[in-house]
Amino acid sequence: MAQSMHDSAGDPRNADILIDVNGTLKPRAAAMVSVFDSGFVLGDGVWEGLRVHKGRYAFLGAHLDRLYEGAKAIALDIGLSREALTQRLYATLEANGMSDGVHVRLMVTRGLRATPYQDPRVVVSGATIVIVPEYKEPLPAIVETGITLFTVHVRRGYPDVQDPKLNSHSKLNCITACIQAIEAGADEALMLDPHGFVATCNSTHFFIVRKGEVWTSSGDYCLGGITRANVIRLCRENGIPVFEKNFSLTDVYGADEAFVTGTFAGLVPARSVDGRQLTEGRGSMTARLQWLYKALVEADVGAAARP
């Protein structure tokens, strides 16, 4: 059965979580937004996925940088300072008594519209801010044995069409890519850029390992991934040759191993691409980087201060 890097075992505690909707904590069943909300009507908003470890948000500064920069780029006023939003994030954890094994979805939309229309001048409220915390851990089997990928026809487009660097609510191209991969019997989609080079996956970033070198895309046609940047940093700090460059599917098919990265599960092996078997599970480089990344998370949360 096909599975995603984001698969997790269900946790019954999630039935009783409190969700923050514009500063008010609500039970899961009562946590709702209006049908006139910009996010529901048009996918008009930005978001972040956050991991909580030992009561701290991992790499929170980088995530907030991306959130506020994205909001600024689309002229969306979040309406809260970074400090106030950080306090709200931690208050949500405290209200739920959460400290470990938690994934948080932070969503910000442009707010309520007077009518379901795209013009932002019809917005009649401040931004809608929703914080959804869940007990959610990656499945050990996926972290160890990995996922399969299928290269889809859906491309990552040019930045003057819809910039893939923007972490917007509008993810339909990624969804259609994922659908094609699922229908082909794979776990997730590998997406090319407009020139035919490897760009990224539908919900994660993609790396290959060739002769002791780690390669990832140029970054021109993918989101500025937090985990992606951390892996590149770890390679440089530990003497592992790493390159952000254009490469083709031929390079992928001939690689020694491959892996994907994302906030939820960190690093996960990609054991096959388009039916070409690269590894049985995780390769030696992937295993090493998993260990280094785990240590980096520990160091980051160890140095973080709660408000």
ZAZA-672648 format. One record per residue (C-alpha): residue number from 1; x, y, z. Coordinates in steps of 0.05 Angstrom, whole numbers. Layout:
ZAZA-672648
(NUM,(X,Y,Z))
...
This chain:
ZAZA-672648
(1,(0,0,0))
(2,(28,68,-19))
(3,(45,114,38))
(4,(71,184,49))
(5,(129,212,88))
(6,(75,248,128))
(7,(39,184,149))
(8,(32,173,223))
(9,(-3,127,271))
(10,(-69,155,296))
(11,(-68,182,367))
(12,(-133,182,407))
(13,(-110,243,446))
(14,(-121,285,383))
(15,(-197,279,392))
(16,(-192,325,452))
(17,(-142,377,428))
(18,(-156,451,434))
(19,(-144,492,371))
(20,(-129,566,372))
(21,(-173,605,324))
(22,(-156,679,326))
(23,(-133,676,399))
(24,(-192,634,424))
(25,(-181,561,443))
(26,(-235,516,416))
(27,(-248,440,418))
(28,(-232,404,353))
(29,(-305,397,333))
(30,(-319,472,345))
(31,(-256,499,311))
(32,(-283,531,248))
(33,(-274,590,202))
(34,(-325,626,159))
(35,(-344,604,89))
(36,(-323,676,70))
(37,(-253,666,97))
(38,(-199,682,45))
(39,(-165,615,57))
(40,(-228,575,44))
(41,(-252,617,-14))
(42,(-187,626,-52))
(43,(-128,593,-16))
(44,(-105,663,0))
(45,(-55,655,57))
(46,(11,628,82))
(47,(27,573,130))
(48,(81,535,168))
(49,(89,465,195))
(50,(126,462,261))
(51,(155,406,303))
(52,(156,407,379))
(53,(212,372,417))
(54,(223,375,492))
(55,(173,431,498))
(56,(206,476,446))
(57,(191,491,373))
(58,(249,468,330))
(59,(280,521,285))
(60,(224,569,302))
(61,(263,631,280))
(62,(273,604,210))
(63,(200,584,204))
(64,(176,653,227))
(65,(224,686,179))
(66,(192,647,121))
(67,(122,661,146))
(68,(130,736,153))
(69,(170,743,89))
(70,(116,706,51))
(71,(61,748,82))
(72,(98,811,64))
(73,(108,787,-8))
(74,(32,781,-17))
(75,(15,844,22))
(76,(-17,805,79))
(77,(-16,838,147))
(78,(-11,783,199))
(79,(-31,833,252))
(80,(14,803,306))
(81,(87,815,321))
(82,(134,756,319))
(83,(136,759,395))
(84,(60,759,402))
(85,(53,701,353))
(86,(107,662,389))
(87,(70,672,455))
(88,(6,647,422))
(89,(41,585,395))
(90,(68,567,463))
(91,(2,583,498))
(92,(-31,532,452))
(93,(19,479,474))
(94,(9,496,548))
(95,(-67,493,541))
(96,(-60,423,513))
(97,(-5,400,561))
(98,(39,382,502))
(99,(115,376,502))
(100,(138,320,455))
(101,(116,283,393))
(102,(76,342,369))
(103,(66,372,300))
(104,(34,441,294))
(105,(2,472,233))
(106,(3,548,235))
(107,(-42,579,183))
(108,(-53,652,166))
(109,(-104,677,115))
(110,(-122,747,92))
(111,(-186,744,133))
(112,(-260,750,118))
(113,(-285,776,51))
(114,(-350,813,42))
(115,(-364,770,-18))
(116,(-329,709,-48))
(117,(-285,747,-97))
(118,(-210,751,-107))
(119,(-198,826,-100))
(120,(-164,837,-32))
(121,(-200,903,-25))
(122,(-264,865,-7))
(123,(-231,838,57))
(124,(-269,864,118))
(125,(-229,836,176))
(126,(-159,825,201))
(127,(-121,763,185))
(128,(-147,695,206))
(129,(-95,658,248))
(130,(-105,584,264))
(131,(-58,539,305))
(132,(-73,465,301))
(133,(-29,422,348))
(134,(-31,346,341))
(135,(4,287,372))
(136,(37,262,309))
(137,(101,222,300))
(138,(130,195,234))
(139,(124,120,226))
(140,(190,86,243))
(141,(183,39,183))
(142,(181,99,136))
(143,(242,131,168))
(144,(281,66,162))
(145,(258,35,97))
(146,(235,97,59))
(147,(186,114,5))
(148,(179,105,-70))
(149,(175,163,-120))
(150,(145,172,-189))
(151,(163,229,-236))
(152,(99,264,-256))
(153,(82,309,-315))
(154,(61,366,-269))
(155,(119,416,-267))
(156,(143,467,-217))
(157,(128,530,-255))
(158,(162,596,-268))
(159,(162,647,-212))
(160,(122,696,-255))
(161,(64,647,-257))
(162,(61,624,-185))
(163,(126,628,-148))
(164,(142,560,-117))
(165,(183,596,-64))
(166,(119,622,-33))
(167,(90,575,20))
(168,(19,592,3))
(169,(-47,556,17))
(170,(-55,547,-58))
(171,(-25,478,-68))
(172,(-67,450,-125))
(173,(-7,436,-170))
(174,(25,395,-115))
(175,(-41,359,-103))
(176,(-49,340,-176))
(177,(24,317,-176))
(178,(10,274,-115))
(179,(-52,244,-147))
(180,(-13,223,-209))
(181,(41,190,-166))
(182,(-11,153,-125))
(183,(-47,128,-187))
(184,(20,103,-213))
(185,(29,62,-149))
(186,(82,106,-117))
(187,(83,141,-50))
(188,(98,212,-72))
(189,(112,253,-134))
(190,(179,276,-161))
(191,(170,341,-199))
(192,(214,371,-253))
(193,(226,445,-267))
(194,(205,478,-333))
(195,(272,458,-364))
(196,(267,384,-347))
(197,(315,384,-289))
(198,(295,354,-222))
(199,(263,406,-177))
(200,(230,376,-115))
(201,(175,329,-91))
(202,(103,348,-82))
(203,(111,359,-7))
(204,(184,348,8))
(205,(253,365,-19))
(206,(295,315,-57))
(207,(368,296,-52))
(208,(412,244,-86))
(209,(479,215,-66))
(210,(531,201,-119))
(211,(602,177,-104))
(212,(602,208,-35))
(213,(572,274,-58))
(214,(503,300,-39))
(215,(464,336,-93))
(216,(399,375,-90))
(217,(366,420,-140))
(218,(388,491,-154))
(219,(331,515,-110))
(220,(304,560,-165))
(221,(238,523,-170))
(222,(224,499,-100))
(223,(205,526,-32))
(224,(261,550,12))
(225,(258,489,57))
(226,(280,495,129))
(227,(301,422,134))
(228,(333,426,65))
(229,(376,485,88))
(230,(394,449,152))
(231,(417,387,114))
(232,(460,429,67))
(233,(489,463,129))
(234,(504,396,162))
(235,(540,371,101))
(236,(584,432,98))
(237,(600,430,172))
(238,(617,356,170))
(239,(661,354,108))
(240,(609,323,62))
(241,(612,351,-9))
(242,(543,382,-23))
(243,(519,416,-87))
(244,(458,456,-105))
(245,(456,445,-180))
(246,(415,425,-241))
(247,(413,350,-252))
(248,(370,304,-293))
(249,(331,239,-282))
(250,(391,203,-313))
(251,(432,226,-254))
(252,(377,203,-207))
(253,(371,134,-237))
(254,(446,124,-232))
(255,(451,150,-160))
(256,(477,109,-102))
(257,(420,131,-57))
(258,(367,184,-49))
(259,(327,216,6))
(260,(274,269,18))
(261,(270,321,73))
(262,(214,357,110))
(263,(196,387,177))
(264,(152,329,199))
(265,(198,269,190))
(266,(266,302,179))
(267,(302,256,129))
(268,(269,196,97))
(269,(302,149,46))
(270,(274,147,-25))
(271,(289,75,-42))
(272,(264,76,-114))
(273,(247,127,-167))
(274,(204,108,-227))
(275,(215,34,-211))
(276,(291,41,-209))
(277,(314,11,-143))
(278,(368,53,-110))
(279,(372,21,-41))
(280,(334,-32,-1))
(281,(324,19,54))
(282,(367,76,77))
(283,(436,82,49))
(284,(497,98,92))
(285,(498,172,75))
(286,(424,179,91))
(287,(434,143,157))
(288,(492,189,175))
(289,(452,252,158))
(290,(392,227,198))
(291,(437,221,259))
(292,(468,290,247))
(293,(400,321,238))
(294,(373,291,302))
(295,(433,321,339))
(296,(420,389,307))
(297,(347,388,330))
(298,(371,372,401))
(299,(420,429,399))
(300,(369,478,372))
(301,(314,464,423))
(302,(367,461,478))
(303,(386,533,463))
(304,(315,558,453))
(305,(280,599,507))
(306,(205,596,519))
(307,(169,662,526))
